[in-house]
Amino acid sequence: MKLFLISLLFINVLIGYYLYIRMYKPRKLFTDRFSMIMSACASGVLSLSLAMLSYLFLSIDFTSVAFFTTTVGATIGILFGALANYQSLLSGFFHGVTGGIMGTMLGAVIKNPALCSLPGVYAKQIDQNVVSFGLFGTLLVIVTSGLLHFALRV
């Protein structure tokens, strides 16, 4: 299970790096509105997926993981927000922080379904839920990066 989560984390980091490099080259051509939408989408989805996978991978307490993933989400948001003449820096920061917090909470519910008063049947399927939500998060990052890549081509 740990190897699976490490590979998903690695794939998401590589996709985020590729997307950042791909958006960095034509950054002078962005309008303010387009750059804000691009930074919000990229930082929100990437930080959500990375935070969820980090919470599922790390076995430490909730507050430490929440602080770590929120910091990572804020960093991702600042990096993507700074691509467009620093106009969308604040938007990327807030979307990155929000994605980091939401990913941490989603990971907590996946690991402990009793937090949302889900029946005890779901507690037996934690490994299956980790795999399915991990793959769904990675698929969401792939689709979002593909759409952003297509938006740069048009």
TIKEVO-825182 format. One record per residue: residue in one letter; x, y, z of N, C-alpha, C in turn. Coordinates in Angstrom, 1 decimal, always signed. Layout:
<nodes>
node residuo A&npx X&npy Y&npz Z&capx X&capy Y&capz Z&cpx X&cpy Y&cpz Z
...
</nodes>
This chain:
<nodes>
node residuo M&npx +0.8&npy -1.2&npz +0.0&capx +0.0&capy +0.0&capz +0.0&cpx +0.9&cpy +1.3&cpz +0.0
node residuo K&npx +2.0&npy +1.2&npz +0.8&capx +2.9&capy +2.4&capz +0.9&cpx +3.5&cpy +2.6&cpz -0.5
node residuo L&npx +3.9&npy +1.6&npz -1.2&capx +4.5&capy +1.8&capz -2.5&cpx +3.6&cpy +2.4&cpz -3.5
node residuo F&npx +2.3&npy +2.0&npz -3.4&capx +1.3&capy +2.5&capz -4.3&cpx +1.1&cpy +4.0&cpz -4.0
node residuo L&npx +1.0&npy +4.4&npz -2.7&capx +0.8&capy +5.8&capz -2.4&cpx +2.1&cpy +6.6&cpz -2.8
node residuo I&npx +3.3&npy +6.1&npz -2.6&capx +4.5&capy +6.8&capz -3.0&cpx +4.5&cpy +7.0&cpz -4.5
node residuo S&npx +4.1&npy +6.0&npz -5.3&capx +4.1&capy +6.1&capz -6.8&cpx +3.0&cpy +7.2&cpz -7.2
node residuo L&npx +1.9&npy +7.2&npz -6.5&capx +0.9&capy +8.2&capz -6.9&cpx +1.3&cpy +9.6&cpz -6.5
node residuo L&npx +2.0&npy +9.8&npz -5.3&capx +2.6&capy +11.1&capz -5.0&cpx +3.6&cpy +11.5&cpz -6.0
node residuo F&npx +4.5&npy +10.6&npz -6.4&capx +5.5&capy +10.9&capz -7.4&cpx +4.9&cpy +11.3&cpz -8.7
node residuo I&npx +3.8&npy +10.6&npz -9.2&capx +3.2&capy +11.0&capz -10.4&cpx +2.6&cpy +12.4&cpz -10.3
node residuo N&npx +1.9&npy +12.7&npz -9.2&capx +1.3&capy +14.0&capz -9.0&cpx +2.3&cpy +15.1&cpz -9.0
node residuo V&npx +3.5&npy +14.8&npz -8.3&capx +4.5&capy +15.9&capz -8.3&cpx +5.1&cpy +16.1&cpz -9.7
node residuo L&npx +5.3&npy +15.0&npz -10.5&capx +5.8&capy +15.1&capz -11.8&cpx +4.8&cpy +15.9&cpz -12.7
node residuo I&npx +3.5&npy +15.6&npz -12.6&capx +2.5&capy +16.3&capz -13.4&cpx +2.5&cpy +17.8&cpz -13.0
node residuo G&npx +2.6&npy +18.1&npz -11.7&capx +2.6&capy +19.5&capz -11.3&cpx +3.9&cpy +20.2&cpz -11.8
node residuo Y&npx +5.0&npy +19.6&npz -11.7&capx +6.2&capy +20.2&capz -12.2&cpx +6.1&cpy +20.4&cpz -13.7
node residuo Y&npx +5.6&npy +19.5&npz -14.5&capx +5.5&capy +19.6&capz -15.9&cpx +4.5&cpy +20.8&cpz -16.2
node residuo L&npx +3.4&npy +20.9&npz -15.5&capx +2.4&capy +21.9&capz -15.7&cpx +3.0&cpy +23.3&cpz -15.4
node residuo Y&npx +3.8&npy +23.4&npz -14.3&capx +4.5&capy +24.6&capz -14.0&cpx +5.5&cpy +25.1&cpz -15.1
node residuo I&npx +6.3&npy +24.1&npz -15.6&capx +7.2&capy +24.4&capz -16.6&cpx +6.5&cpy +24.8&cpz -17.9
node residuo R&npx +5.4&npy +24.1&npz -18.2&capx +4.6&capy +24.4&capz -19.4&cpx +4.0&cpy +25.8&cpz -19.3
node residuo M&npx +3.5&npy +26.2&npz -18.1&capx +2.9&capy +27.5&capz -18.0&cpx +3.9&cpy +28.6&cpz -17.8
node residuo Y&npx +5.1&npy +28.3&npz -17.4&capx +6.2&capy +29.3&capz -17.2&cpx +6.6&cpy +29.9&cpz -18.5
node residuo K&npx +6.7&npy +29.2&npz -19.5&capx +7.3&capy +29.7&capz -20.8&cpx +6.4&cpy +30.8&cpz -21.4
node residuo P&npx +5.1&npy +30.6&npz -21.6&capx +4.3&capy +31.7&capz -22.2&cpx +3.6&cpy +32.6&cpz -21.2
node residuo R&npx +4.2&npy +32.8&npz -20.0&capx +3.6&capy +33.6&capz -18.9&cpx +3.3&cpy +35.0&cpz -19.2
node residuo K&npx +4.1&npy +35.6&npz -20.1&capx +3.9&capy +37.0&capz -20.5&cpx +2.7&cpy +37.2&cpz -21.4
node residuo L&npx +2.2&npy +36.2&npz -22.0&capx +1.1&capy +36.3&capz -22.9&cpx -0.3&cpy +36.2&cpz -22.2
node residuo F&npx -0.3&npy +35.9&npz -20.9&capx -1.5&capy +35.7&capz -20.2&cpx -2.2&cpy +37.0&cpz -19.9
node residuo T&npx -3.5&npy +37.1&npz -19.9&capx -4.2&capy +38.2&capz -19.4&cpx -4.5&cpy +38.0&cpz -17.9
node residuo D&npx -4.9&npy +39.0&npz -17.2&capx -5.1&capy +38.9&capz -15.8&cpx -6.2&cpy +37.8&cpz -15.4
node residuo R&npx -7.2&npy +37.9&npz -16.1&capx -8.3&capy +36.9&capz -15.9&cpx -7.9&cpy +35.5&cpz -16.1
node residuo F&npx -7.3&npy +35.3&npz -17.3&capx -6.8&capy +33.9&capz -17.7&cpx -5.8&cpy +33.4&cpz -16.7
node residuo S&npx -4.9&npy +34.2&npz -16.3&capx -3.9&capy +33.8&capz -15.3&cpx -4.5&cpy +33.5&cpz -14.0
node residuo M&npx -5.5&npy +34.2&npz -13.5&capx -6.1&capy +33.9&capz -12.2&cpx -6.8&cpy +32.6&cpz -12.3
node residuo I&npx -7.5&npy +32.3&npz -13.4&capx -8.2&capy +31.1&capz -13.5&cpx -7.3&cpy +29.9&cpz -13.6
node residuo M&npx -6.2&npy +30.1&npz -14.3&capx -5.2&capy +29.0&capz -14.5&cpx -4.5&cpy +28.7&cpz -13.1
node residuo S&npx -4.2&npy +29.7&npz -12.4&capx -3.5&capy +29.5&capz -11.1&cpx -4.4&cpy +28.9&cpz -10.1
node residuo A&npx -5.7&npy +29.3&npz -10.1&capx -6.7&capy +28.8&capz -9.2&cpx -6.9&cpy +27.3&cpz -9.4
node residuo C&npx -7.1&npy +27.0&npz -10.7&capx -7.4&capy +25.6&capz -11.1&cpx -6.2&cpy +24.7&cpz -10.8
node residuo A&npx -5.0&npy +25.1&npz -11.2&capx -3.8&capy +24.3&capz -11.0&cpx -3.5&cpy +24.1&cpz -9.5
node residuo S&npx -3.5&npy +25.2&npz -8.8&capx -3.1&capy +25.1&capz -7.4&cpx -4.1&cpy +24.4&cpz -6.5
node residuo G&npx -5.4&npy +24.6&npz -6.8&capx -6.4&capy +24.0&capz -6.0&cpx -6.5&cpy +22.4&cpz -6.2
node residuo V&npx -6.5&npy +22.0&npz -7.4&capx -6.6&capy +20.5&capz -7.7&cpx -5.3&cpy +19.8&cpz -7.3
node residuo L&npx -4.1&npy +20.4&npz -7.6&capx -2.9&capy +19.8&capz -7.3&cpx -2.7&cpy +19.7&cpz -5.8
node residuo S&npx -3.0&npy +20.7&npz -5.1&capx -2.8&capy +20.7&capz -3.6&cpx -3.8&cpy +19.8&cpz -2.9
node residuo L&npx -5.0&npy +19.7&npz -3.5&capx -6.0&capy +18.8&capz -2.9&cpx -5.5&cpy +17.3&cpz -3.0
node residuo S&npx -5.0&npy +17.0&npz -4.2&capx -4.6&capy +15.6&capz -4.4&cpx -3.3&cpy +15.3&cpz -3.6
node residuo L&npx -2.4&npy +16.2&npz -3.6&capx -1.2&capy +15.9&capz -2.8&cpx -1.4&cpy +15.9&cpz -1.3
node residuo A&npx -2.3&npy +16.7&npz -0.8&capx -2.7&capy +16.7&capz +0.6&cpx -3.4&cpy +15.4&cpz +1.0
node residuo M&npx -4.3&npy +14.9&npz +0.1&capx -5.0&capy +13.7&capz +0.4&cpx -4.0&cpy +12.5&cpz +0.4
node residuo L&npx -3.1&npy +12.5&npz -0.6&capx -2.2&capy +11.4&capz -0.6&cpx -1.2&cpy +11.4&cpz +0.5
node residuo S&npx -0.8&npy +12.6&npz +0.9&capx +0.2&capy +12.8&capz +2.0&cpx -0.4&cpy +12.3&cpz +3.3
node residuo Y&npx -1.7&npy +12.7&npz +3.5&capx -2.4&capy +12.2&capz +4.7&cpx -2.5&cpy +10.7&cpz +4.8
node residuo L&npx -2.8&npy +10.1&npz +3.6&capx -3.0&capy +8.7&capz +3.6&cpx -1.6&cpy +8.0&cpz +3.8
node residuo F&npx -0.5&npy +8.6&npz +3.3&capx +0.8&capy +8.0&capz +3.4&cpx +1.4&cpy +8.1&cpz +4.8
node residuo L&npx +1.3&npy +9.3&npz +5.3&capx +2.0&capy +9.6&capz +6.6&cpx +1.2&cpy +9.1&cpz +7.8
node residuo S&npx +1.8&npy +8.6&npz +8.8&capx +1.1&capy +8.0&capz +9.9&cpx +1.3&cpy +8.8&cpz +11.2
node residuo I&npx +1.3&npy +10.1&npz +11.1&capx +1.5&capy +10.9&capz +12.2&cpx +0.1&cpy +11.6&cpz +12.6
node residuo D&npx +0.1&npy +12.4&npz +13.6&capx -1.2&capy +13.0&capz +14.1&cpx -1.7&cpy +14.0&cpz +13.1
node residuo F&npx -3.0&npy +14.3&npz +13.2&capx -3.7&capy +15.1&capz +12.3&cpx -3.2&cpy +16.5&cpz +12.2
node residuo T&npx -2.8&npy +17.1&npz +13.3&capx -2.4&capy +18.5&capz +13.3&cpx -1.1&cpy +18.7&cpz +12.5
node residuo S&npx -0.2&npy +17.8&npz +12.7&capx +1.1&capy +17.9&capz +12.0&cpx +0.9&cpy +17.7&cpz +10.5
node residuo V&npx +0.1&npy +16.7&npz +10.1&capx -0.1&capy +16.5&capz +8.7&cpx -0.9&cpy +17.7&cpz +8.1
node residuo A&npx -1.8&npy +18.3&npz +8.9&capx -2.6&capy +19.4&capz +8.4&cpx -1.7&cpy +20.6&cpz +8.2
node residuo F&npx -0.8&npy +20.9&npz +9.1&capx +0.1&capy +22.0&capz +9.0&cpx +1.0&cpy +21.8&cpz +7.8
node residuo F&npx +1.6&npy +20.6&npz +7.6&capx +2.5&capy +20.3&capz +6.5&cpx +1.8&cpy +20.4&cpz +5.2
node residuo T&npx +0.6&npy +19.9&npz +5.0&capx -0.1&capy +19.9&capz +3.8&cpx -0.7&cpy +21.3&cpz +3.4
node residuo T&npx -1.0&npy +22.1&npz +4.5&capx -1.4&capy +23.5&capz +4.2&cpx -0.3&cpy +24.3&cpz +3.8
node residuo T&npx +0.9&npy +24.1&npz +4.3&capx +2.1&capy +24.8&capz +3.9&cpx +2.5&cpy +24.4&cpz +2.5
node residuo V&npx +2.4&npy +23.1&npz +2.1&capx +2.7&capy +22.7&capz +0.8&cpx +1.7&cpy +23.3&cpz -0.2
node residuo G&npx +0.4&npy +23.3&npz +0.2&capx -0.6&capy +23.9&capz -0.7&cpx -0.4&cpy +25.4&cpz -0.9
node residuo A&npx +0.0&npy +26.1&npz +0.2&capx +0.3&capy +27.5&capz +0.0&cpx +1.5&cpy +27.8&cpz -0.9
node residuo T&npx +2.5&npy +26.9&npz -0.8&capx +3.6&capy +27.1&capz -1.6&cpx +3.3&cpy +26.8&cpz -3.1
node residuo I&npx +2.5&npy +25.8&npz -3.3&capx +2.0&capy +25.5&capz -4.7&cpx +1.2&cpy +26.7&cpz -5.2
node residuo G&npx +0.3&npy +27.2&npz -4.4&capx -0.5&capy +28.3&capz -4.8&cpx +0.3&cpy +29.6&cpz -5.1
node residuo I&npx +1.4&npy +29.8&npz -4.3&capx +2.2&capy +31.0&capz -4.6&cpx +3.0&cpy +30.8&cpz -5.9
node residuo L&npx +3.5&npy +29.6&npz -6.1&capx +4.3&capy +29.3&capz -7.3&cpx +3.4&cpy +29.5&cpz -8.6
node residuo F&npx +2.2&npy +28.9&npz -8.5&capx +1.4&capy +29.0&capz -9.7&cpx +0.8&cpy +30.5&cpz -9.8
node residuo G&npx +0.6&npy +31.1&npz -8.7&capx +0.0&capy +32.5&capz -8.8&cpx +1.0&cpy +33.5&cpz -9.2
node residuo A&npx +2.3&npy +33.2&npz -9.0&capx +3.3&capy +34.2&capz -9.4&cpx +3.7&cpy +34.1&cpz -10.9
node residuo L&npx +3.1&npy +33.2&npz -11.6&capx +3.4&capy +33.1&capz -13.0&cpx +2.9&cpy +34.3&cpz -13.8
node residuo A&npx +1.9&npy +35.0&npz -13.4&capx +1.3&capy +36.0&capz -14.2&cpx +1.4&cpy +37.4&cpz -13.6
node residuo N&npx +2.6&npy +37.9&npz -13.6&capx +2.9&capy +39.3&capz -13.2&cpx +2.4&cpy +39.6&cpz -11.8
node residuo Y&npx +2.3&npy +38.6&npz -10.9&capx +2.0&capy +38.7&capz -9.5&cpx +0.5&cpy +39.2&cpz -9.3
node residuo Q&npx -0.3&npy +39.2&npz -10.3&capx -1.7&capy +39.7&capz -10.2&cpx -2.5&cpy +38.6&cpz -9.5
node residuo S&npx -2.2&npy +37.4&npz -9.8&capx -3.0&capy +36.3&capz -9.3&cpx -2.4&cpy +35.5&cpz -8.2
node residuo L&npx -1.4&npy +36.2&npz -7.5&capx -0.7&capy +35.6&capz -6.4&cpx -1.6&cpy +35.2&cpz -5.2
node residuo L&npx -2.5&npy +36.2&npz -4.9&capx -3.4&capy +36.0&capz -3.8&cpx -4.4&cpy +34.9&cpz -4.1
node residuo S&npx -4.9&npy +34.9&npz -5.3&capx -5.9&capy +33.8&capz -5.7&cpx -5.3&cpy +32.5&cpz -5.6
node residuo G&npx -4.1&npy +32.3&npz -6.2&capx -3.4&capy +31.0&capz -6.1&cpx -3.1&cpy +30.6&cpz -4.7
node residuo F&npx -2.7&npy +31.5&npz -3.9&capx -2.4&capy +31.2&capz -2.5&cpx -3.6&cpy +30.7&cpz -1.8
node residuo F&npx -4.7&npy +31.4&npz -1.9&capx -6.0&capy +30.9&capz -1.2&cpx -6.5&cpy +29.6&cpz -1.7
node residuo H&npx -6.4&npy +29.4&npz -3.0&capx -6.9&capy +28.1&capz -3.6&cpx -5.9&cpy +27.0&cpz -3.2
node residuo G&npx -4.6&npy +27.3&npz -3.1&capx -3.7&capy +26.2&capz -2.6&cpx -3.9&cpy +25.9&cpz -1.2
node residuo V&npx -4.2&npy +26.9&npz -0.3&capx -4.4&capy +26.6&capz +1.1&cpx -5.7&cpy +25.8&cpz +1.2
node residuo T&npx -6.7&npy +26.3&npz +0.5&capx -8.0&capy +25.6&capz +0.6&cpx -8.0&cpy +24.1&cpz +0.1
node residuo G&npx -7.2&npy +23.9&npz -1.0&capx -7.0&capy +22.6&capz -1.5&cpx -6.3&cpy +21.7&cpz -0.5
node residuo G&npx -5.3&npy +22.3&npz +0.2&capx -4.5&capy +21.5&capz +1.2&cpx -5.3&cpy +21.1&cpz +2.4
node residuo I&npx -6.2&npy +22.0&npz +2.8&capx -7.0&capy +21.7&capz +4.0&cpx -8.1&cpy +20.7&cpz +3.6
node residuo M&npx -8.7&npy +20.9&npz +2.4&capx -9.7&capy +19.9&capz +2.0&cpx -9.2&cpy +18.5&cpz +1.8
node residuo G&npx -8.0&npy +18.5&npz +1.2&capx -7.3&capy +17.2&capz +1.0&cpx -7.0&cpy +16.5&cpz +2.3
node residuo T&npx -6.6&npy +17.2&npz +3.3&capx -6.3&capy +16.6&capz +4.6&cpx -7.6&cpy +16.1&cpz +5.2
node residuo M&npx -8.7&npy +16.9&npz +5.1&capx -9.9&capy +16.4&capz +5.7&cpx -10.5&cpy +15.2&cpz +5.0
node residuo L&npx -10.3&npy +15.2&npz +3.6&capx -10.8&capy +14.0&capz +2.9&cpx -10.0&cpy +12.8&cpz +3.2
node residuo G&npx -8.7&npy +12.9&npz +3.4&capx -7.8&capy +11.8&capz +3.8&cpx -8.2&cpy +11.3&cpz +5.2
node residuo A&npx -8.6&npy +12.2&npz +6.1&capx -9.0&capy +11.8&capz +7.4&cpx -10.3&cpy +11.0&cpz +7.4
node residuo V&npx -11.2&npy +11.4&npz +6.6&capx -12.5&capy +10.7&capz +6.4&cpx -12.3&cpy +9.3&cpz +5.8
node residuo I&npx -11.3&npy +9.3&npz +4.8&capx -11.1&capy +8.0&capz +4.2&cpx -10.5&cpy +7.0&cpz +5.1
node residuo K&npx -9.6&npy +7.4&npz +6.0&capx -8.9&capy +6.6&capz +7.0&cpx -9.9&cpy +6.2&cpz +8.1
node residuo N&npx -10.7&npy +7.1&npz +8.5&capx -11.6&capy +6.9&capz +9.6&cpx -13.0&cpy +7.3&cpz +9.3
node residuo P&npx -13.8&npy +6.5&npz +8.7&capx -15.2&capy +6.8&capz +8.2&cpx -16.1&cpy +7.2&cpz +9.3
node residuo A&npx -15.8&npy +6.9&npz +10.6&capx -16.7&capy +7.2&capz +11.7&cpx -16.7&cpy +8.7&cpz +12.0
node residuo L&npx -15.8&npy +9.5&npz +11.4&capx -15.8&capy +10.9&capz +11.6&cpx -17.0&cpy +11.6&cpz +11.0
node residuo C&npx -17.6&npy +11.0&npz +9.9&capx -18.8&capy +11.5&capz +9.3&cpx -20.0&cpy +10.6&cpz +9.6
node residuo S&npx -19.9&npy +9.8&npz +10.7&capx -21.0&capy +8.9&capz +11.1&cpx -21.4&cpy +7.9&cpz +10.0
node residuo L&npx -20.4&npy +7.5&npz +9.3&capx -20.7&capy +6.4&capz +8.3&cpx -20.8&cpy +5.1&cpz +9.0
node residuo P&npx -21.6&npy +4.2&npz +8.4&capx -21.8&capy +2.9&capz +9.1&cpx -20.5&cpy +2.1&cpz +9.2
node residuo G&npx -20.5&npy +1.1&npz +10.1&capx -19.3&capy +0.3&capz +10.3&cpx -18.9&cpy -0.6&cpz +9.1
node residuo V&npx -19.7&npy -0.7&npz +8.1&capx -19.4&capy -1.5&capz +7.0&cpx -18.2&cpy -0.9&cpz +6.2
node residuo Y&npx -18.2&npy +0.5&npz +6.2&capx -17.1&capy +1.2&capz +5.5&cpx -15.8&cpy +1.0&cpz +6.1
node residuo A&npx -15.7&npy +0.7&npz +7.4&capx -14.5&capy +0.6&capz +8.1&cpx -13.7&cpy -0.7&cpz +7.6
node residuo K&npx -14.4&npy -1.6&npz +7.0&capx -13.8&capy -2.8&capz +6.5&cpx -13.2&cpy -2.6&cpz +5.1
node residuo Q&npx -13.6&npy -1.5&npz +4.5&capx -13.1&capy -1.3&capz +3.1&cpx -12.2&cpy -0.1&cpz +3.0
node residuo I&npx -11.4&npy +0.1&npz +4.1&capx -10.5&capy +1.3&capz +4.1&cpx -9.4&cpy +1.1&cpz +3.0
node residuo D&npx -8.8&npy +0.0&npz +2.8&capx -7.8&capy -0.2&capz +1.8&cpx -8.4&cpy +0.0&cpz +0.4
node residuo Q&npx -9.6&npy -0.5&npz +0.2&capx -10.2&capy -0.3&capz -1.1&cpx -10.5&cpy +1.2&cpz -1.4
node residuo N&npx -10.9&npy +1.9&npz -0.3&capx -11.2&capy +3.3&capz -0.4&cpx -10.0&cpy +4.1&cpz -0.7
node residuo V&npx -8.9&npy +3.7&npz +0.0&capx -7.6&capy +4.4&capz -0.2&cpx -7.2&cpy +4.3&cpz -1.7
node residuo V&npx -7.3&npy +3.1&npz -2.2&capx -6.9&capy +2.9&capz -3.6&cpx -7.8&cpy +3.7&cpz -4.6
node residuo S&npx -9.1&npy +3.6&npz -4.4&capx -10.0&capy +4.3&capz -5.3&cpx -9.9&cpy +5.8&cpz -5.2
node residuo F&npx -9.8&npy +6.3&npz -4.0&capx -9.7&capy +7.8&capz -3.9&cpx -8.4&cpy +8.3&cpz -4.4
node residuo G&npx -7.3&npy +7.5&npz -4.2&capx -6.0&capy +7.9&capz -4.7&cpx -6.0&cpy +7.9&cpz -6.2
node residuo L&npx -6.5&npy +6.9&npz -6.8&capx -6.6&capy +6.9&capz -8.3&cpx -7.5&cpy +8.0&cpz -8.8
node residuo F&npx -8.6&npy +8.3&npz -8.1&capx -9.5&capy +9.3&capz -8.5&cpx -8.8&cpy +10.7&cpz -8.4
node residuo G&npx -8.1&npy +10.9&npz -7.4&capx -7.3&capy +12.2&capz -7.2&cpx -6.3&cpy +12.4&cpz -8.3
node residuo T&npx -5.6&npy +11.3&npz -8.6&capx -4.6&capy +11.4&capz -9.7&cpx -5.2&cpy +11.6&cpz -11.0
node residuo L&npx -6.3&npy +10.9&npz -11.3&capx -7.1&capy +11.1&capz -12.5&cpx -7.6&cpy +12.6&cpz -12.6
node residuo L&npx -8.0&npy +13.1&npz -11.5&capx -8.4&capy +14.5&capz -11.5&cpx -7.3&cpy +15.5&cpz -11.9
node residuo V&npx -6.1&npy +15.2&npz -11.3&capx -4.9&capy +16.0&capz -11.7&cpx -4.6&cpy +15.9&cpz -13.1
node residuo I&npx -4.6&npy +14.7&npz -13.6&capx -4.3&capy +14.4&capz -15.1&cpx -5.3&cpy +15.2&cpz -16.0
node residuo V&npx -6.6&npy +15.1&npz -15.7&capx -7.6&capy +15.7&capz -16.5&cpx -7.5&cpy +17.2&cpz -16.4
node residuo T&npx -7.2&npy +17.8&npz -15.2&capx -7.1&capy +19.2&capz -15.1&cpx -5.9&cpy +19.7&cpz -15.8
node residuo S&npx -4.7&npy +19.0&npz -15.7&capx -3.5&capy +19.4&capz -16.4&cpx -3.7&cpy +19.3&cpz -17.9
node residuo G&npx -4.4&npy +18.3&npz -18.3&capx -4.7&capy +18.2&capz -19.8&cpx -5.6&cpy +19.4&cpz -20.3
node residuo L&npx -6.6&npy +19.7&npz -19.5&capx -7.4&capy +20.9&capz -19.9&cpx -6.6&cpy +22.2&cpz -19.9
node residuo L&npx -5.7&npy +22.4&npz -18.9&capx -4.9&capy +23.6&capz -18.8&cpx -3.9&cpy +23.6&cpz -20.0
node residuo H&npx -3.3&npy +22.4&npz -20.3&capx -2.4&capy +22.3&capz -21.4&cpx -3.1&cpy +22.6&cpz -22.7
node residuo F&npx -4.4&npy +22.1&npz -22.9&capx -5.1&capy +22.5&capz -24.1&cpx -5.5&cpy +24.0&cpz -24.1
node residuo A&npx -5.7&npy +24.6&npz -23.0&capx -6.0&capy +26.0&capz -23.0&cpx -4.8&cpy +26.8&cpz -23.4
node residuo L&npx -3.6&npy +26.4&npz -23.1&capx -2.4&capy +27.1&capz -23.5&cpx -2.2&cpy +27.0&cpz -25.0
node residuo R&npx -2.7&npy +25.9&npz -25.7&capx -2.5&capy +25.7&capz -27.1&cpx -3.5&cpy +26.5&cpz -27.9
node residuo V&npx -4.7&npy +26.8&npz -27.4&capx -5.7&capy +27.6&capz -28.1&cpx -5.4&cpy +29.0&cpz -28.2
</nodes>
